Amino acid sequence: MYGCKAWTISKQIQNKLEATDMWFLRRMPRIPWIAKKTNERVLNEANKRRSLVRTIRKRQATFLGHVMRRGKLEYLVITGKFEGKRSRGRKREKIMDGLARKSIRYTGRRQR
């Protein structure tokens, strides 16, 4: 998760991260893939919740708070406020788009 504060997480990448999280949880108790256990059953057995994407989003939100207060080059890069014309094609996804799409509030309470 080194450098995850600057990752742009699309829906595809989020699905891959969640699959990786489940892979980690299956590897720790050495559950083989032929056991045919559902993800919910593995989570219940481990007494865990999916937390990898949540942790990344939390780190991004705290990093974003630091960057937005400074107002320097990092602020321009994250908000995408550059002068001039933009290139052709679909707009590139920014960190702000990913955080706004999920709109997770981190108040220290459990998410339901």
VMD Tcl script that builds the backbone (N, CA, C; Angstrom):
set m [mol new atoms 336]
animate dup $m
set s [atomselect $m all]
$s set {name element resname resid chain x y z} {
  {N N MET 1 A 0.814 -1.190 0.000}
  {CA C MET 1 A 0.000 0.000 0.000}
  {C C MET 1 A 0.856 1.251 0.000}
  {N N TYR 2 A 2.129 1.084 -0.294}
  {CA C TYR 2 A 3.025 2.225 -0.341}
  {C C TYR 2 A 2.583 3.160 -1.452}
  {N N GLY 3 A 2.369 4.394 -1.155}
  {CA C GLY 3 A 1.970 5.373 -2.148}
  {C C GLY 3 A 0.494 5.342 -2.482}
  {N N CYS 4 A -0.326 4.658 -1.691}
  {CA C CYS 4 A -1.747 4.530 -2.017}
  {C C CYS 4 A -2.478 5.862 -1.897}
  {N N LYS 5 A -1.864 6.833 -1.254}
  {CA C LYS 5 A -2.506 8.135 -1.110}
  {C C LYS 5 A -2.691 8.816 -2.454}
  {N N ALA 6 A -1.856 8.488 -3.410}
  {CA C ALA 6 A -1.911 9.144 -4.715}
  {C C ALA 6 A -2.553 8.269 -5.785}
  {N N TRP 7 A -3.091 7.122 -5.427}
  {CA C TRP 7 A -3.725 6.246 -6.408}
  {C C TRP 7 A -5.058 6.828 -6.845}
  {N N THR 8 A -5.409 6.592 -8.091}
  {CA C THR 8 A -6.736 6.893 -8.589}
  {C C THR 8 A -7.457 5.566 -8.687}
  {N N ILE 9 A -8.488 5.391 -7.894}
  {CA C ILE 9 A -9.159 4.096 -7.810}
  {C C ILE 9 A -10.442 4.131 -8.628}
  {N N SER 10 A -10.422 3.415 -9.748}
  {CA C SER 10 A -11.624 3.266 -10.550}
  {C C SER 10 A -12.403 2.050 -10.043}
  {N N LYS 11 A -13.541 1.783 -10.637}
  {CA C LYS 11 A -14.362 0.648 -10.203}
  {C C LYS 11 A -13.629 -0.667 -10.456}
  {N N GLN 12 A -12.922 -0.773 -11.588}
  {CA C GLN 12 A -12.156 -1.984 -11.893}
  {C C GLN 12 A -11.068 -2.220 -10.862}
  {N N ILE 13 A -10.328 -1.184 -10.540}
  {CA C ILE 13 A -9.243 -1.319 -9.568}
  {C C ILE 13 A -9.814 -1.639 -8.191}
  {N N GLN 14 A -10.956 -1.060 -7.852}
  {CA C GLN 14 A -11.575 -1.353 -6.574}
  {C C GLN 14 A -11.965 -2.829 -6.491}
  {N N ASN 15 A -12.510 -3.385 -7.572}
  {CA C ASN 15 A -12.858 -4.803 -7.585}
  {C C ASN 15 A -11.620 -5.676 -7.424}
  {N N LYS 16 A -10.518 -5.289 -8.062}
  {CA C LYS 16 A -9.280 -6.057 -7.939}
  {C C LYS 16 A -8.718 -5.971 -6.522}
  {N N LEU 17 A -8.819 -4.802 -5.900}
  {CA C LEU 17 A -8.351 -4.656 -4.521}
  {C C LEU 17 A -9.184 -5.499 -3.559}
  {N N GLU 18 A -10.499 -5.530 -3.780}
  {CA C GLU 18 A -11.349 -6.355 -2.932}
  {C C GLU 18 A -11.050 -7.833 -3.123}
  {N N ALA 19 A -10.766 -8.251 -4.358}
  {CA C ALA 19 A -10.390 -9.643 -4.612}
  {C C ALA 19 A -9.062 -9.969 -3.933}
  {N N THR 20 A -8.141 -9.028 -3.954}
  {CA C THR 20 A -6.850 -9.228 -3.289}
  {C C THR 20 A -7.040 -9.341 -1.781}
  {N N ASP 21 A -7.919 -8.518 -1.233}
  {CA C ASP 21 A -8.217 -8.571 0.192}
  {C C ASP 21 A -8.747 -9.952 0.568}
  {N N MET 22 A -9.662 -10.479 -0.237}
  {CA C MET 22 A -10.201 -11.816 0.029}
  {C C MET 22 A -9.128 -12.882 -0.148}
  {N N TRP 23 A -8.241 -12.700 -1.108}
  {CA C TRP 23 A -7.158 -13.668 -1.324}
  {C C TRP 23 A -6.258 -13.729 -0.090}
  {N N PHE 24 A -5.954 -12.555 0.484}
  {CA C PHE 24 A -5.146 -12.518 1.707}
  {C C PHE 24 A -5.848 -13.269 2.843}
  {N N LEU 25 A -7.164 -13.020 2.990}
  {CA C LEU 25 A -7.900 -13.669 4.068}
  {C C LEU 25 A -7.994 -15.180 3.873}
  {N N ARG 26 A -8.024 -15.637 2.637}
  {CA C ARG 26 A -8.052 -17.075 2.381}
  {C C ARG 26 A -6.683 -17.718 2.569}
  {N N ARG 27 A -5.627 -16.977 2.303}
  {CA C ARG 27 A -4.285 -17.543 2.416}
  {C C ARG 27 A -3.831 -17.687 3.865}
  {N N MET 28 A -4.252 -16.801 4.733}
  {CA C MET 28 A -3.804 -16.872 6.133}
  {C C MET 28 A -4.218 -18.171 6.819}
  {N N PRO 29 A -5.497 -18.600 6.747}
  {CA C PRO 29 A -5.837 -19.893 7.356}
  {C C PRO 29 A -5.633 -21.079 6.401}
  {N N ARG 30 A -5.027 -20.817 5.240}
  {CA C ARG 30 A -4.722 -21.851 4.241}
  {C C ARG 30 A -5.973 -22.571 3.742}
  {N N ILE 31 A -6.948 -21.777 3.344}
  {CA C ILE 31 A -8.173 -22.325 2.773}
  {C C ILE 31 A -7.933 -22.535 1.280}
  {N N PRO 32 A -7.999 -23.770 0.773}
  {CA C PRO 32 A -7.761 -23.999 -0.655}
  {C C PRO 32 A -8.950 -23.521 -1.486}
  {N N TRP 33 A -8.692 -23.263 -2.747}
  {CA C TRP 33 A -9.761 -22.770 -3.609}
  {C C TRP 33 A -10.782 -23.871 -3.891}
  {N N ILE 34 A -10.392 -25.138 -3.738}
  {CA C ILE 34 A -11.328 -26.233 -3.993}
  {C C ILE 34 A -12.277 -26.461 -2.814}
  {N N ALA 35 A -12.100 -25.726 -1.717}
  {CA C ALA 35 A -12.987 -25.852 -0.565}
  {C C ALA 35 A -14.368 -25.272 -0.854}
  {N N LYS 36 A -14.473 -24.428 -1.869}
  {CA C LYS 36 A -15.742 -23.832 -2.302}
  {C C LYS 36 A -16.463 -23.077 -1.185}
  {N N LYS 37 A -15.718 -22.303 -0.422}
  {CA C LYS 37 A -16.312 -21.473 0.616}
  {C C LYS 37 A -16.613 -20.102 0.043}
  {N N THR 38 A -17.750 -19.552 0.423}
  {CA C THR 38 A -18.106 -18.228 -0.069}
  {C C THR 38 A -17.285 -17.172 0.659}
  {N N ASN 39 A -17.236 -15.993 0.074}
  {CA C ASN 39 A -16.492 -14.895 0.699}
  {C C ASN 39 A -17.088 -14.524 2.052}
  {N N GLU 40 A -18.409 -14.533 2.148}
  {CA C GLU 40 A -19.058 -14.186 3.407}
  {C C GLU 40 A -18.697 -15.187 4.507}
  {N N ARG 41 A -18.629 -16.457 4.141}
  {CA C ARG 41 A -18.273 -17.482 5.127}
  {C C ARG 41 A -16.830 -17.318 5.602}
  {N N VAL 42 A -15.928 -16.990 4.669}
  {CA C VAL 42 A -14.527 -16.767 5.035}
  {C C VAL 42 A -14.409 -15.555 5.947}
  {N N LEU 43 A -15.151 -14.490 5.636}
  {CA C LEU 43 A -15.128 -13.296 6.471}
  {C C LEU 43 A -15.671 -13.588 7.871}
  {N N ASN 44 A -16.735 -14.371 7.955}
  {CA C ASN 44 A -17.290 -14.721 9.262}
  {C C ASN 44 A -16.321 -15.578 10.064}
  {N N GLU 45 A -15.667 -16.524 9.414}
  {CA C GLU 45 A -14.713 -17.376 10.115}
  {C C GLU 45 A -13.519 -16.579 10.639}
  {N N ALA 46 A -13.100 -15.579 9.887}
  {CA C ALA 46 A -11.951 -14.771 10.286}
  {C C ALA 46 A -12.341 -13.619 11.215}
  {N N ASN 47 A -13.655 -13.428 11.420}
  {CA C ASN 47 A -14.153 -12.298 12.215}
  {C C ASN 47 A -13.595 -10.978 11.696}
  {N N LYS 48 A -13.618 -10.804 10.391}
  {CA C LYS 48 A -13.086 -9.603 9.745}
  {C C LYS 48 A -14.136 -9.017 8.824}
  {N N ARG 49 A -13.838 -7.808 8.368}
  {CA C ARG 49 A -14.616 -7.149 7.319}
  {C C ARG 49 A -13.655 -6.766 6.218}
  {N N ARG 50 A -14.174 -6.533 5.041}
  {CA C ARG 50 A -13.306 -6.072 3.958}
  {C C ARG 50 A -12.811 -4.686 4.324}
  {N N SER 51 A -11.503 -4.545 4.374}
  {CA C SER 51 A -10.986 -3.291 4.910}
  {C C SER 51 A -9.917 -2.642 4.038}
  {N N LEU 52 A -9.441 -3.301 3.008}
  {CA C LEU 52 A -8.337 -2.755 2.220}
  {C C LEU 52 A -8.739 -1.468 1.511}
  {N N VAL 53 A -9.856 -1.486 0.809}
  {CA C VAL 53 A -10.312 -0.292 0.082}
  {C C VAL 53 A -10.683 0.811 1.061}
  {N N ARG 54 A -11.297 0.443 2.181}
  {CA C ARG 54 A -11.679 1.428 3.191}
  {C C ARG 54 A -10.443 2.125 3.765}
  {N N THR 55 A -9.385 1.351 4.006}
  {CA C THR 55 A -8.151 1.919 4.538}
  {C C THR 55 A -7.512 2.871 3.536}
  {N N ILE 56 A -7.505 2.481 2.272}
  {CA C ILE 56 A -6.931 3.332 1.227}
  {C C ILE 56 A -7.712 4.642 1.114}
  {N N ARG 57 A -9.042 4.558 1.121}
  {CA C ARG 57 A -9.865 5.770 1.031}
  {C C ARG 57 A -9.630 6.686 2.234}
  {N N LYS 58 A -9.462 6.094 3.402}
  {CA C LYS 58 A -9.219 6.898 4.595}
  {C C LYS 58 A -7.884 7.623 4.488}
  {N N ARG 59 A -6.854 6.929 4.025}
  {CA C ARG 59 A -5.544 7.559 3.855}
  {C C ARG 59 A -5.595 8.656 2.803}
  {N N GLN 60 A -6.351 8.425 1.720}
  {CA C GLN 60 A -6.476 9.441 0.681}
  {C C GLN 60 A -7.180 10.678 1.219}
  {N N ALA 61 A -8.199 10.484 2.034}
  {CA C ALA 61 A -8.940 11.624 2.578}
  {C C ALA 61 A -8.061 12.462 3.497}
  {N N THR 62 A -7.249 11.825 4.329}
  {CA C THR 62 A -6.374 12.590 5.209}
  {C C THR 62 A -5.290 13.309 4.414}
  {N N PHE 63 A -4.752 12.640 3.392}
  {CA C PHE 63 A -3.744 13.273 2.538}
  {C C PHE 63 A -4.347 14.451 1.786}
  {N N LEU 64 A -5.573 14.285 1.326}
  {CA C LEU 64 A -6.245 15.347 0.594}
  {C C LEU 64 A -6.442 16.578 1.477}
  {N N GLY 65 A -6.731 16.376 2.747}
  {CA C GLY 65 A -6.878 17.497 3.674}
  {C C GLY 65 A -5.598 18.294 3.795}
  {N N HIS 66 A -4.464 17.596 3.865}
  {CA C HIS 66 A -3.175 18.289 3.940}
  {C C HIS 66 A -2.892 19.072 2.664}
  {N N VAL 67 A -3.145 18.456 1.526}
  {CA C VAL 67 A -2.842 19.087 0.234}
  {C C VAL 67 A -3.726 20.305 -0.004}
  {N N MET 68 A -5.010 20.208 0.321}
  {CA C MET 68 A -5.938 21.300 0.046}
  {C C MET 68 A -5.624 22.527 0.904}
  {N N ARG 69 A -5.048 22.330 2.069}
  {CA C ARG 69 A -4.687 23.472 2.911}
  {C C ARG 69 A -3.488 24.226 2.379}
  {N N ARG 70 A -2.598 23.539 1.687}
  {CA C ARG 70 A -1.356 24.174 1.242}
  {C C ARG 70 A -1.560 25.064 0.025}
  {N N GLY 71 A -2.338 24.623 -0.957}
  {CA C GLY 71 A -2.617 25.439 -2.128}
  {C C GLY 71 A -1.443 25.606 -3.084}
  {N N LYS 72 A -0.549 24.659 -3.127}
  {CA C LYS 72 A 0.628 24.760 -4.004}
  {C C LYS 72 A 0.424 23.886 -5.242}
  {N N LEU 73 A 1.501 23.358 -5.779}
  {CA C LEU 73 A 1.472 22.555 -6.995}
  {C C LEU 73 A 0.611 21.309 -6.825}
  {N N GLU 74 A 0.703 20.667 -5.658}
  {CA C GLU 74 A -0.096 19.466 -5.422}
  {C C GLU 74 A -1.584 19.776 -5.510}
  {N N TYR 75 A -1.978 20.939 -5.035}
  {CA C TYR 75 A -3.375 21.362 -5.104}
  {C C TYR 75 A -3.823 21.477 -6.554}
  {N N LEU 76 A -2.973 22.072 -7.392}
  {CA C LEU 76 A -3.313 22.208 -8.806}
  {C C LEU 76 A -3.430 20.854 -9.490}
  {N N VAL 77 A -2.544 19.936 -9.139}
  {CA C VAL 77 A -2.565 18.613 -9.765}
  {C C VAL 77 A -3.808 17.836 -9.357}
  {N N ILE 78 A -4.143 17.863 -8.092}
  {CA C ILE 78 A -5.286 17.074 -7.613}
  {C C ILE 78 A -6.604 17.646 -8.106}
  {N N THR 79 A -6.749 18.946 -8.096}
  {CA C THR 79 A -8.014 19.531 -8.537}
  {C C THR 79 A -8.103 19.631 -10.055}
  {N N GLY 80 A -6.983 19.571 -10.753}
  {CA C GLY 80 A -6.992 19.615 -12.212}
  {C C GLY 80 A -7.246 20.998 -12.765}
  {N N LYS 81 A -6.892 22.028 -12.038}
  {CA C LYS 81 A -7.133 23.398 -12.486}
  {C C LYS 81 A -5.897 23.949 -13.184}
  {N N PHE 82 A -5.725 23.562 -14.429}
  {CA C PHE 82 A -4.611 24.047 -15.234}
  {C C PHE 82 A -5.150 24.988 -16.295}
  {N N GLU 83 A -4.302 25.897 -16.743}
  {CA C GLU 83 A -4.698 26.797 -17.815}
  {C C GLU 83 A -4.541 26.081 -19.148}
  {N N GLY 84 A -5.298 26.547 -20.130}
  {CA C GLY 84 A -5.165 26.000 -21.469}
  {C C GLY 84 A -6.277 25.032 -21.812}
  {N N LYS 85 A -6.144 24.437 -23.008}
  {CA C LYS 85 A -7.153 23.514 -23.494}
  {C C LYS 85 A -6.808 22.102 -23.036}
  {N N ARG 86 A -7.830 21.340 -22.787}
  {CA C ARG 86 A -7.593 19.956 -22.411}
  {C C ARG 86 A -7.483 19.103 -23.667}
  {N N SER 87 A -6.903 17.934 -23.516}
  {CA C SER 87 A -6.715 17.054 -24.659}
  {C C SER 87 A -8.028 16.390 -25.057}
  {N N ARG 88 A -8.026 15.782 -26.229}
  {CA C ARG 88 A -9.222 15.119 -26.739}
  {C C ARG 88 A -9.492 13.837 -25.973}
  {N N GLY 89 A -10.735 13.380 -26.064}
  {CA C GLY 89 A -11.091 12.104 -25.466}
  {C C GLY 89 A -11.781 12.251 -24.125}
  {N N ARG 90 A -11.942 11.118 -23.499}
  {CA C ARG 90 A -12.609 11.084 -22.210}
  {C C ARG 90 A -11.770 11.800 -21.156}
  {N N LYS 91 A -12.448 12.471 -20.236}
  {CA C LYS 91 A -11.718 13.141 -19.168}
  {C C LYS 91 A -11.030 12.100 -18.307}
  {N N ARG 92 A -9.838 12.425 -17.864}
  {CA C ARG 92 A -9.117 11.518 -16.983}
  {C C ARG 92 A -9.715 11.575 -15.587}
  {N N GLU 93 A -9.719 10.432 -14.956}
  {CA C GLU 93 A -10.273 10.371 -13.606}
  {C C GLU 93 A -9.248 10.913 -12.617}
  {N N LYS 94 A -9.727 11.709 -11.681}
  {CA C LYS 94 A -8.856 12.313 -10.678}
  {C C LYS 94 A -9.123 11.671 -9.325}
  {N N ILE 95 A -8.247 11.920 -8.384}
  {CA C ILE 95 A -8.420 11.402 -7.026}
  {C C ILE 95 A -9.718 11.929 -6.438}
  {N N MET 96 A -10.020 13.187 -6.707}
  {CA C MET 96 A -11.232 13.804 -6.184}
  {C C MET 96 A -12.475 13.074 -6.681}
  {N N ASP 97 A -12.451 12.613 -7.933}
  {CA C ASP 97 A -13.603 11.898 -8.482}
  {C C ASP 97 A -13.865 10.611 -7.710}
  {N N GLY 98 A -12.800 9.887 -7.392}
  {CA C GLY 98 A -12.957 8.642 -6.657}
  {C C GLY 98 A -13.486 8.856 -5.253}
  {N N LEU 99 A -12.997 9.889 -4.588}
  {CA C LEU 99 A -13.471 10.175 -3.234}
  {C C LEU 99 A -14.910 10.688 -3.248}
  {N N ALA 100 A -15.248 11.487 -4.247}
  {CA C ALA 100 A -16.599 12.028 -4.325}
  {C C ALA 100 A -17.611 10.945 -4.696}
  {N N ARG 101 A -17.190 9.992 -5.546}
  {CA C ARG 101 A -18.090 8.922 -5.965}
  {C C ARG 101 A -18.498 8.066 -4.780}
  {N N LYS 102 A -17.549 7.744 -3.967}
  {CA C LYS 102 A -17.831 6.881 -2.818}
  {C C LYS 102 A -18.481 7.667 -1.698}
  {N N SER 103 A -18.103 8.924 -1.538}
  {CA C SER 103 A -18.626 9.834 -0.516}
  {C C SER 103 A -18.685 9.178 0.860}
  {N N ILE 104 A -17.539 8.655 1.272}
  {CA C ILE 104 A -17.442 8.018 2.581}
  {C C ILE 104 A -17.061 9.077 3.601}
  {N N ARG 105 A -17.742 9.075 4.705}
  {CA C ARG 105 A -17.377 9.964 5.807}
  {C C ARG 105 A -16.607 9.150 6.817}
  {N N TYR 106 A -15.484 9.668 7.248}
  {CA C TYR 106 A -14.678 8.990 8.252}
  {C C TYR 106 A -14.780 9.768 9.553}
  {N N THR 107 A -15.738 9.370 10.363}
  {CA C THR 107 A -15.949 10.051 11.628}
  {C C THR 107 A -15.508 9.193 12.803}
  {N N GLY 108 A -14.958 8.033 12.508}
  {CA C GLY 108 A -14.558 7.135 13.575}
  {C C GLY 108 A -15.634 6.119 13.914}
  {N N ARG 109 A -16.830 6.289 13.356}
  {CA C ARG 109 A -17.918 5.343 13.604}
  {C C ARG 109 A -17.881 4.249 12.561}
  {N N ARG 110 A -18.507 3.139 12.900}
  {CA C ARG 110 A -18.588 2.024 11.956}
  {C C ARG 110 A -19.547 2.350 10.831}
  {N N GLN 111 A -19.196 1.953 9.617}
  {CA C GLN 111 A -20.082 2.135 8.476}
  {C C GLN 111 A -21.123 1.018 8.478}
  {N N ARG 112 A -22.357 1.334 8.137}
  {CA C ARG 112 A -23.416 0.314 8.097}
  {C C ARG 112 A -23.874 0.103 6.703}
}
mol reanalyze $m
mol bondsrecalc $m
mol representation Tube
mol addrep $m
